[in-house]
């Protein structure tokens, strides 16, 4: 139970995908094939075109995502919020 507080910071693609329900659910939500998400997990990188959607949905779900996942420094990340 998180009592309305944000959870621990997600700092890698595997944990991010799992926080969204796993490969199949994440792929469906982003309208991509599961193999694309599996490739992102293997590479440890998500294409930039998906960053904003993921960031906004993560905030809506009260998930804390590390700036590095979006190739941003903490300072850039704070400025974007």
Phi, psi and omega in degrees: 000130185258002175049034178081000179266151177292151182280182178300158181288132176273121187239014175209160185296320180302312180294325178296311180300316180296324179295335178268005176106005179105175186303310185296315180293319179297316179298314180299316181298322181271357181060046174230166177285152177303329179295328177296314180295320177299320177295318179299319179297316181295322181278340184070032184208140176245133179304141184307327183300343180259350187301312184296314179301315180295315180302312182295319179291322178299317178297318179299324180274003180061038176262134176266119182246131180296140179304328183299331178299329180259017179058039180236151173279160177306323181294316178297319182298315179296320180295329180284339181280000000 
